[in-house]
Amino acid sequence: MLKTIEAYYKNGKIVYKDALPKIKTAKLFITIIEEKPSTPSRLGRFRGIFKEKIDGMAYQKKMRSQWS
């Protein structure tokens, strides 16, 4: 049976939000979600640089016709 438990990691310890689950042994998958927002990517400086929109299908047809 799969069960999701909310917990927090603080000073090297896992602190459960609710009561500890009554499971003797289990396999765990831990996903760490940082509470502070991530810094914006340095790629943001390129935003708006590409003005021309390309039709993907037309581009593929053009490229494939060159191979024939």
Summary of the structure (lengths in Angstrom):
residues: 68
radius of gyration: 24.7
end to end distance: 55.9
largest distance: 67.5
contacts: 59
relative contact order: 0.09
helix: 25%
strand: 12%
